[in-house]
Amino acid sequence: MKLIVTGSIIFNKKKIKIKKNKNIIYFKDIISNNFSYTDTYCDSNDIALLQYTGGTTGKSKAAVLTHKNLLSNVQQVYNWIKPHVNEGEEIIITALPMYHIFSFTVNCLTFLKIGSENVLIANPRDLKSFLKVLEKKKFTVLTAVNTLFNLLLTSSRFKKINFKNFKVSVGGGMAVLSETAKKWKKITGTNITQGYGLTETSPVVTINKIDDEYNGSIGIPLQSTDIKIINENNVELKIGDIGELCVKGPQVMSGYLNDTDQSFDSFTSDNFFKTGDIAYISSNGFIKIVDRKKDMIISSGYNVYPNEIEDYLGNHPNILEAGIIGIPDKNRGEAIKAFIVADDEKVTSSQVIQYCKEGLTEYKIPKTVIFLQELPKTNVGKILRRKLRDL
């Protein structure tokens, strides 16, 4: 296996020079007219890439993804979207970095297979420049995370864009909130089709039908993908019971690089990958994510899931974003703390708590409310709850 590099790497703010040798090929040489290569046999189980996890709940790990993993997922996603696209005619807006597994597999590889024009938005936080692209391009597909959908919805200029050609919106990376989906449909005319995946699964595991209205679920499994819900004793649960979501399929990684113990702990005895996400299967077969297992709060003996409270707060007319964590409490075990980004500085902590009292049970109501200008996020816009805990 050879490593392809651009010449140097920026790591921890230090520039590291990489010396050329027979196992390293420079990208500038590949695109030159003088580059030549010979065909090399590649097995489907050979390593295609080491994809690092986002590290939202802990240390980032290198998931070992094979050619079979990636090609399987590309074909699975292609089969899902094929009835809704015209090959060679689509224009997809990629507002996520290509090194993120969602963008890499869905936007890059799958839409490359479709023959689409792929428009990379290098810095989606530069809303002015982003909107210029959206105004110029007759885009048909856009993929994003909930925070990016929200950012666009805050712009009056975005609401004036011509959405005549726009037909598919895909949300992933984090939970799409109900209020966001409702506003998006009203302005753009498209549903946000929510899917679910992980770095370890190349990434897509489940997704909704494009024509379906937003339902808060992550959809149904892609073909050749099996899922089950287990309890803490690894016993499979019944339909409707809440537990850890587990996945088996051709897109699931072989393990983590140089971490045999972590790899072993991440799989059940019958080779299902344990996702670390708490979920349940509804009676109609759709899967609903409750929250990350590591983010669950135990308050007064009750399980509290931050996603539910964040979703509820998202319906408040003056709350743009919300992040929920648990903090130690000698009486309750954990107390709920809310971090809020509001569009009106007159919004107070007591108003937020009163709003929660109107729609949440007592043990789910935040005891503390902190206002921030912006919530800490990953490079793709996922809220970093571990950073909130540091605060």
NUMI-910364 format. One record per atom (N, C-alpha, C, O): residue in one letter; x, y, z. Coordinates in steps of 0.05 Angstrom, whole numbers, plus 5000, padded with zeros to 4 digits. Each point is the difference from the previous one (the first is absolute). Layout:
BEGIN
AXYZ ...
This chain:
BEGIN
M501749765000 M498350245000 M501850255000 M502050015014 K497250184970 K501550254998 K498450235012 K497650004999 L503950205011 L498750235012 L500250234980 L502150064988 I495550075007 I499950234983 I499950255017 I498350035017 V503650164979 V500150245016 V500350244982 V500649984976 T498850265035 T500250244985 T502750145003 T500550204987 G501349695030 G502650125003 G500750065028 G502349955009 S495850145007 S500450055028 S497449985015 S497850024987 I502349945038 I497549975017 I500250205023 I502150035012 I495750114993 I499850185023 I498949845024 I497749914998 F503850055023 F499149855023 F500850145025 F502450065004 N495650005013 N500650155025 N501550264994 N501850075015 K497450064964 K501150264992 K502949994992 K501450204998 K499649564997 K502749964990 K500049884972 K498549824994 K503250294989 K500249894973 K502049774999 K502350045007 I496749734985 I501749764999 I500749944971 I498249944984 K504350065010 K500949924973 K500149704998 K501049865018 I498150044959 I500149714996 I501949944977 I499750104978 K502349745029 K502149944980 K498949794980 K498749805008 K501950244967 K499049834979 K501649735001 K502450005003 N496149784993 N501249744996 N498249834983 N498050104990 K502849655005 K498549844981 K497149945009 K498449924983 N501050115042 N497349945010 N498350255003 N497749985009 I503450254982 I498450255002 I499950124972 I502050034986 I495650055006 I499650134975 I498850285005 I498150035015 Y503150174974 Y499050275003 Y497750054981 Y500149924976 F497950225034 F497650054984 F500750174975 F498949954978 K502950245025 K500850164977 K501249844977 K499850064977 D501549715031 D501149834980 D497949834986 D500249954976 I497749985039 I497849844988 I498650164978 I499349884980 I500350385024 I498550154981 I501850124978 I499050144982 S503549805019 S501950094979 S499849824976 S499049785001 N501850324976 N499949854975 N502049775000 N499849824983 N502250195034 N502249804999 N499449765019 N501649815001 F496250195013 F499449795019 F499149754985 F498350014982 S502849765026 S499149744989 S499749815023 S501250035021 Y497249774975 Y499549805021 Y499549734987 Y499449974976 T500849835041 T499449734991 T497749895017 T499750075023 D498749764964 D497749895015 D501049835023 D502049854997 T496650175025 T500749845024 T497549855009 T497850115002 Y502649635005 Y497849845009 Y499150115028 Y501650055018 C495849974985 C498850105025 C497849825008 C498149954985 D502149945039 D497949835011 D497850175013 D500650215010 S497049694990 S497850165011 S500350055030 S498950195011 N502649645002 N500550035029 N502550155006 N500750035024 D500750084956 D502350175005 D499150265011 D497750094995 I504050045021 I499350265012 I499950214979 I501950044984 A495950115015 A499750224982 A500950265013 A501550164988 L497749885037 L500850245015 L499649965030 L498449835008 L503050335007 L499650025029 L498450255005 L501050224996 Q496549745013 Q498250235004 Q499750065030 Q499149835015 Y501850404993 Y499950075029 Y497350095008 Y498650154987 T500549755037 T497550085011 T500150295009 T502250125003 G495450005001 G499950295006 G501050075027 G500750235005 G499449585013 G501050065027 G498150175017 G500950155017 T496449844977 T498150175014 T499649915029 T499350165017 T501249584989 T499649905027 T502649915013 T500049895022 G502350134964 G502549915011 G502250014979 G499850154980 K502349705024 K502350004982 K499249894972 K498649804998 S502450334982 S499549914972 S501549744995 S502249965008 K496449864977 K501249744993 K500049964970 K498350124986 A503549725004 A500249944972 A498549754993 A500849785007 A496950264979 A498449774990 A501249904975 A500650154981 V499949595018 V501249874976 V497749934980 V498449825005 L501550334973 L498049964980 L501349874975 L502050104989 T496849695002 T501049854977 T498750104974 T498150165001 H502949754976 H498850064975 H497149894999 H498250134989 K501449645022 K497349885001 K498150185016 K497750044992 N503250055031 N498450185017 N499050244984 N497650054999 L504250094989 L499350254986 L498449964975 L498050134996 L502849674988 L498549954975 L497249895006 L498150064985 S501649795036 S497449905008 S498250235007 S497650014992 N503450185024 N498450225009 N499350194977 N497750104999 V504149944983 V499450164976 V497749884984 V498250144992 Q501949595005 Q497949874985 Q497350015015 Q497950044988 Q502249935038 Q497650025017 Q498750274997 Q497650024997 V504050195006 V499050284998 V499050064972 V497950134996 Y503549774984 Y499350034972 Y497249884994 Y498350124987 N501349645023 N497449864996 N497750165013 N497850004990 W502850135032 W498050155015 W499250254984 W497650074998 I504450074991 I499450264988 I499449994970 I499050194988 K501749594999 K499849974971 K497350084989 K500050154980 P497749775031 P497450084989 P499550305000 P498150094986 H503450065029 H499550295003 H501950184986 H499750245001 V502349654985 V502050164987 V500349924971 V499349784992 N501850404992 N500649954972 N503050004997 N501350205005 E499849584986 E502949984998 E501150204981 E499050034977 G503250105031 G501350204984 G498850285000 G500950184987 E496949855029 E498550265000 E499950145027 E499250235001 E501449635020 E499750115027 E502250195008 E502349974991 I497050235025 I502050185012 I499749985030 I497950085011 I504149825002 I499849965029 I501850205015 I502350044993 I496650085028 I501450195016 I501349855024 I498649875016 T504050134985 T501549865021 T501150215020 T502150124995 A496449925027 A500850205020 A501349865024 A499850105022 L501449674973 L501549855020 L502749934989 L500349964976 P501850035041 P502649944989 P500149714990 P498849825011 M502750154967 M500149744986 M501349785017 M499649774995 Y502050315025 Y501349805017 Y498149895021 Y500649815014 H497050314989 H498049895018 H498649774986 H499350024976 I500249765038 I499149754987 I497350044986 I499549884979 F498750285033 F497450064988 F500450124972 F498949904980 S502650315019 S500550154975 S501649824980 S499450004976 F502549865035 F501849834982 F498449794985 F500349974976 T498049885039 T498649784987 T497550094985 T499649924977 V498850255035 V497550094988 V500450204978 V499349964977 N502050275030 N500350214981 N502149944978 N499550044977 C502849875032 C502249954981 C499649744984 C499650014976 L500649765038 L500149754985 L497349934987 L500049934976 T497750105039 T497549924988 T499250194977 T499149914979 F501250355025 F499250184979 F502050014977 F499450094978 L503049825027 L501949964978 L499049774983 L500250024975 K498849775037 K498849784986 K497650084983 K499649904978 I498950305033 I497750104985 I500850194978 I498450054981 G504050065020 G500950184980 G499150295005 G499350144981 S500649945044 S498950265007 S502250215002 S502449945002 E496750314996 E501850235005 E500050035031 E497950045012 N504449965000 N500250025029 N501350265007 N502250064993 V496250115021 V500950275007 V500950005030 V498349975018 L504350054986 L501150005027 L499950285013 L501150194989 I497649835034 I500050255015 I502149975021 I499749875020 A502650264976 A502349975017 A499550105028 A500949895020 N497650334983 N499550125026 N497050085002 N499450234994 P498949585013 P497150065001 P499350215021 P497850125000 R504049935020 R499550215020 R500250284988 R498950195011 D502449834966 D500150254985 D497450024985 D499949944976 L498050145038 L497349984989 L499650174974 L498649934982 K502750305018 K499850184977 K501049864974 K498750014979 S503749875023 S501149864977 S498449754993 S499649944976 F499449925044 F498449764997 F497550074984 F499249864981 L499450365027 L497650084987 L500450084970 L498349954983 K504050165012 K500750074972 K500049764982 K499050014978 V502149775033 V500149754984 V497149894996 V499349924978 L499150085043 L497349904999 L498350174980 L498249894987 E502450365012 E498550184981 E500849954971 E498450034982 K504149905015 K501149964973 K499449734988 K499349974976 K500949825040 K499749734991 K497149905001 K498550065018 K500749804961 K497349885000 K500249725013 K499649794987 F501050225039 F500549755015 F497549835003 F497850105002 T502649644999 T497849815003 T500149845026 T497949915010 V504550075002 V500349845024 V501850155020 V501950134992 L497549855034 L501650125020 L500149825024 L497949905010 T504550055000 T500349845025 T501150185022 T501750174994 A497449805030 A500950175022 A499449885027 A498749795002 V502350335019 V499349935027 V498050215010 V499750214988 N499049735034 N497850175010 N500950295005 N498550184993 T503949865018 T500950275005 T500450164975 T499650255000 L501149624978 L500350154975 L497350074988 L499650214989 F498549605012 F497350074991 F499050245016 F498850184988 N501749825038 N499150225017 N501350274992 N498750214999 L503949774995 L501550244992 L498850134975 L499650244998 L499749594982 L498850104975 L497350125005 L499250204988 L499349685030 L497350095006 L499950285014 L498050134999 T504349955012 T500150265013 T500350234980 T499750235007 S500949704968 S500650204980 S497550074984 S498749834988 S500650435011 S497850094983 S500749974970 S498349964984 R504350065010 R500949974973 R499649714990 R499449964976 F501049855042 F499649724993 F497149954991 F499549844982 K498750285032 K497149964995 K499250104973 K497849934990 K503850244997 K499350114974 K501249844977 K499650064976 I502049735030 I501249844979 I497949854984 I497949925011 N502650044964 N498249844983 N500549705004 N502149904993 F496049965019 F500349725006 F498649824979 F499349775006 K500450344970 K498549854979 K501249734994 K498549814996 N504250175004 N501349754992 N500649825024 N500849774997 F498950345027 F500849865025 F498049785006 F497650045001 K503549715003 K498249785005 K500849815023 K498349855009 V504150165000 V500849815021 V501750145021 V502050134994 S497149865032 S501650105022 S500649765019 S498149865008 V504450094998 V500749785017 V501350105026 V502050154998 G497049765025 G501250085025 G501349765014 G498949795001 G503550265009 G501549795014 G502050125018 G500150245004 G501549595009 G502150105018 G499150055028 G501549975019 M496050124984 M498750065026 M497050004996 M499150004977 A499450005044 A497149994998 A498950254987 A500850235006 V497449744975 V498550224988 V497750065018 V498449835006 L501450425003 L497950085018 L497450064985 L500050094977 S497749855036 S497450024987 S499450284990 S498950034978 E501850175038 E499450284993 E501750084975 E499050154983 T503449755016 T501850064977 T498849884975 T499850134979 A499349625022 A498849864977 A497550144991 A499550034976 K498950065042 K497450144993 K500650264986 K498750064980 K503250105030 K500650264987 K501349954973 K499450154981 W502349655017 W501449944975 W498049934978 W500250094977 K497849745030 K498049924980 K498450244991 K499450034976 K499950155042 K498450234994 K501550194980 K498850114982 I503849925022 I501650194984 I500949874973 I499850134979 T501249635022 T501349884977 T498149814984 T500449954977 G497549965037 G498249814986 G500949715001 G498749824989 T503650135024 T501149725002 T500049915029 T500450155018 N499249594985 N500349885026 N502949965006 N501649964982 I499250065043 I502749915008 I499849715005 I498849915020 T502549934963 T499949715003 T502349925019 T502350034993 Q496949885030 Q502049945021 Q501149714997 Q498449814997 G504250175004 G501349745000 G501749975025 G500250185017 Y501249594985 Y501649955023 Y502449834991 Y499849824984 G502550255028 G502449854994 G502250065019 G499850185017 L502449674981 L502350055017 L502549964983 L500049884979 T502250235031 T502649964987 T500549704996 T501049924979 E498349925041 E500649715000 E498349854980 E500549764995 T497450374993 T498349864982 T500050124972 T498149964984 S503950195010 S500750104973 S498450234987 S500850064977 P497250075031 P498850005027 P497149915002 P499049945021 V499550044956 V497150005001 V498949725009 V500849804990 V497550215030 V498749765011 V497050004993 V498949804990 T499750425016 T497250034995 T499450274987 T501550185002 I496149834985 I499150264989 I497049984994 I498949794996 N499950445004 N497150024994 N499650014969 N501950044985 K495649925007 K499450044972 K499950304994 K499150165016 I501849914960 I500150284993 I497350134999 I499750245007 D498349614985 D497350124997 D498550025027 D497950135001 D503149755020 D498650005026 D500450275014 D502150124998 E495849965016 E500250245017 E501949945023 E500349765008 Y500950445004 Y501749975023 Y498449875022 Y497850085007 N503449715005 N498649855021 N501749965026 N499249875018 G503250254982 G501749995024 G501649745001 G501749985018 S497849834964 S501549755001 S502550024982 S500250194984 I501549615018 I502349984982 I499449814976 I501849944985 G495749985013 G499249844977 G500249705005 G499749905022 I500949964956 I500249715001 I502749924989 I501350154986 P499749605020 P502749924992 P500249994969 P498149934986 L504350135004 L500649954972 L500149714995 L500149835018 Q499750094956 Q500049724994 Q502549865009 Q502250135001 S497649615006 S502349845010 S500950105028 S502249935008 T496250225005 T500850115027 T498049895021 T497650034997 D503549855023 D498449895022 D500450185025 D502350105005 I495649955010 I500350155025 I498549855022 I498149854996 K502850215029 K498549905023 K500550195023 K502050155000 I496349835021 I500350175024 I500649815023 I498649805004 I503450265012 I500849835022 I500050165026 I500250245001 N499649615021 N500350135026 N502849985010 N501849924985 E498750155040 E502850015011 E501249725002 E502449985003 N495949824997 N501049725001 N500249874973 N500349764997 N499650414982 N500249914972 N497749824991 N500349854981 V497450175033 V497649854993 V498350164981 V499550245005 E499749644973 E498450154980 E497250065011 E498749845013 L500450414982 L497550105011 L497849994980 L500549954976 K497050085033 K497749994983 K499550274986 K501250205007 I497049794973 I499250254987 I498950205021 I498449925016 G502650324982 G499050215018 G501750045025 G499950215013 D501849594994 D501750025023 D502550164994 D501149984978 I499850195041 I502350174995 I502649865009 I500149895022 G501950124961 G502649885006 G502150104981 G499650204985 E502749665013 E502150084982 E499649894973 E499449764996 L500950414984 L499749924972 L502549864990 L502250095004 C497449674984 C502249844989 C499649954971 C497749974991 V504550014993 V499849994971 V501849784989 V502349965010 K496749904970 K501749814986 K499450044970 K497750024991 G504549994993 G499650034971 G502750034986 G502150015014 P497949994960 P502550014985 P501550265003 P502450024993 Q496350195017 Q501350265003 Q501350045027 Q501250205005 V498549605013 V501150025027 V503049945001 V500949814988 M500650365025 M502949985002 M500949735011 M498449855012 S504250094984 S501149765011 S501050045028 S500449815015 G500150444993 G500950065027 G501550265001 G500250154980 Y501049925043 Y501650245003 Y502949944997 Y500949795009 L500650394979 L502949954995 L501549985027 L499750185017 N501949614985 N501749965024 N498650025026 N501150095020 D496449824981 D498450015025 D498349755001 D497550024997 T503749765009 T498649755000 T497849995022 T497849904996 D502950215027 D498150005022 D497550164994 D497749915005 Q502650334984 Q497850174993 Q498349874978 Q497650015001 S503849874980 S498549874978 S498449775010 S497749964992 F503449885026 F498649775012 F497550095015 F497949884998 D502450335018 D497850105016 D497850134984 D497750035009 S502950044966 S498150144983 S498149824985 S498250094986 F502349655016 F498349814985 F498749805020 F501249925020 T496449994972 T498749795016 T501249734992 T501649984981 S497649815033 S501049734994 S499249904972 S501349844988 D496450275002 D499249924973 D500750224979 D498750024979 N503450145028 N501250184981 N498350244991 N500350104978 F498050005040 F498650254996 F501750225012 F501049985023 F499350244963 F501550235010 F498250165019 F497750074994 K503349985030 K498550155021 K500550304995 K502350105004 T495750054988 T500350274991 T500550205023 T501150224995 G498049715029 G500150205022 G497750195000 G499950195016 D498249774966 D497650174998 D497649855012 D499649764995 I498850385021 I497649895012 I497750054981 I499650224990 A498949565004 A497950024980 A497849805006 A500149845019 Y497850174965 Y497949805001 Y498849974971 Y500350174984 I498449605011 I498749944975 I497050035004 I498949875018 S499850304967 S497250055002 S498449764988 S501249834987 S496350175017 S498349774991 S499949994969 S499549794989 N501050444998 N500049994970 N502849964988 N500450034976 G501649905042 G502649934990 G502050234998 G502349964993 F496850295013 F501850234999 F501650015026 F499049935021 I503550174977 I501850015023 I500250295010 I500350184984 K499649855042 K500250275012 K502350005019 K500249845019 I501750354976 I502250045018 I499150165024 I498750214996 V501949705027 V499350155025 V502450185007 V499550245005 D502949664996 D502350165005 D502549825001 D499949764997 R502550385006 R502449855004 R500049875027 R499250135020 K501849634982 K500149855026 K501650165020 K499350015024 K502950104968 K501850145018 K498950285009 K501050115019 D497049994966 D498950265007 D497549985017 D499050205010 M500049554995 M497649975016 M500450105028 M502149965012 I495950184999 I500150125027 I498249835018 I497849944992 I503150005032 I498349875019 I499450205023 I501750065016 S495950034984 S499150215019 S497749895017 S497949934989 S502550065037 S498049905019 S499149724993 S497749925004 G504249924985 G499449734993 G498849954972 G499549784992 Y500050444994 Y498849984973 Y502150044979 Y501950165003 N497749704975 N501850044976 N499050254985 N497650024992 V504250175004 V499350244985 V501850024976 V502449975002 Y496450084974 Y501550014976 Y500150294989 Y498050124994 P504549995004 P500350284992 P498550074974 P498950224997 N501149604983 N498750064975 N497250095003 N499150184986 E499449695032 E497250065004 E499650295009 E498350144990 I503449945029 I499850275011 I500950214980 I498850214997 E503449724988 E501050184979 E497950044978 E499650224990 D499049575003 D497950014980 D497750185010 D499050164985 Y500349805040 Y497850175011 Y500850295001 Y498450184992 L504049885017 L500950285001 L500250134973 L499750244996 G500849594983 G500150104973 G497450114990 G500050154980 N497849795033 N497450104992 N499550285011 N498150144992 H503649955027 H499650275012 H500750214978 H502049984987 P496350225010 P500450204978 P502650155002 P500950114979 N500349915044 N502550165003 N502549845005 N502150125004 I497749624995 I502349835005 I501049884973 I498549864986 L504050215008 L501249914975 L501249725003 L499749834982 E501750135040 E501349745005 E499949945030 E499950185017 A500249574990 A500149915028 A501849765003 A499949824983 G501650175038 G501649775007 G499549925029 G500050175017 I499549574988 I499349915026 I502049805011 I500949824985 I499950225040 I501849815013 I499149945029 I498250155010 G502949655002 G499549955028 G502450075017 G502349964992 I497250165031 I502250075018 I499549875027 I497749965007 P504449985008 P499649865026 P498250165019 P500250245002 D498149615011 D498150125020 D499649815023 D499349774995 K501350315029 K499949825023 K497349895006 K499749795013 N498250364979 N497349905005 N498849844978 N498649805005 R502050284970 R498749874977 R501949804986 R499149844983 G503450165024 G502049844985 G501250174978 G502450055000 E495850054982 E500850194980 E497850204997 E497649935001 A503150324995 A498150214994 A500450094971 A502249974989 I495750134999 I500150074972 I500850294996 I498950185013 K503049864970 K501150274994 K499650064970 K500749844983 A498150395011 A499550084972 A501850234992 A500350195014 F500849784962 F501550214987 F498450104976 F499249844983 I500350425017 I498150114980 I501350214983 I501550175010 V497949834964 V500650224982 V497350124992 V498449874987 A501150385021 A497550134995 A500350234980 A502250124998 D495749954988 D500150224981 D499150265013 D499850214986 D499549785039 D499150245015 D501350005027 D499649825016 E502050394990 E501550015025 E498150045024 E500949985023 K496650084972 K498150035022 K498949745011 K498749995021 V501949794965 V499249745010 V501549935026 V502550035000 T496149895020 T501349955026 T499949705007 T498649854988 S503050085032 S500149725010 S497349915010 S499149784994 S499650405021 S497449925011 S497949964979 S498249835003 Q502050324975 Q498149964977 Q500549734987 Q498149864993 V504450075004 V500749744988 V499049775018 V498849814990 I501650215036 I499149795018 I497049985001 I498949795001 Q499850444998 Q497050015000 Q499049864975 Q498049855001 Y503350214976 Y499249874975 Y500249705002 Y498349854990 C503950055023 C500449715003 C497849885018 C499149784995 K500150375025 K497949915018 K497449964986 K498349845009 E501350314969 E497449984986 E499849754982 E497849924992 G504549955002 G499949784982 G501649755007 G499949804986 L501750225036 L501649775008 L499349915028 L499150165017 T501349594989 T499649905027 T502150115019 T502150094991 E497449915035 E501650145020 E502949934999 E501750175001 Y499049564996 Y502849925002 Y501650074975 Y502449964999 K496250144979 K501450074976 K500550314998 K501250094980 I497950055040 I500250304999 I502850095009 I500949925021 P500550244963 P502650105008 P499950155026 P498250155005 K503949815011 K500250155025 K501850254996 K499850195015 T501849804964 T501850224994 T499950074970 T499949814984 V500150445010 V500050094972 V502350194995 V500250205014 I501549744967 I502350174993 I499750104971 I499449844982 F500950425014 F499850114973 F502750034987 F501950115013 L498449804962 L502550024985 L499550144973 L497850004990 Q504350114999 Q499850114973 Q499949784979 Q498750034980 E502749755027 E500149774981 E500649755016 E501650015019 L497249774973 L500749755013 L502549884987 L500450024976 P501349845040 P502349874988 P499249774982 P498249855006 K503050134970 K499249804981 K502549884987 K502250105001 T497349664986 T502149884984 T500250154974 T498650194995 N503349734988 N500450144975 N497749964980 N499950144980 V498249685026 V497749974983 V497450105013 V497849974990 G502550165034 G497850135012 G498549845022 G497950085008 K503249695000 K498749845021 K500850125027 K502350065006 I495649975011 I500550125027 I501849825017 I499549765002 L502550365010 L501949855016 L499250025030 L500750195013 R497849624996 R499150005028 R502349985019 R499950115023 R502249754970 R502349975018 R501450275004 R501150065021 K498750124959 K501150275003 K498250165018 K500950175015 L496549784984 L498150145018 L500649925029 L499950165018 R500849584986 R500749915027 R502650145009 R500250075024 D501749984958 D502450145008 D499450295009 D501350115017 L496650014970 L499350275008 L499050025028 L499350225010 
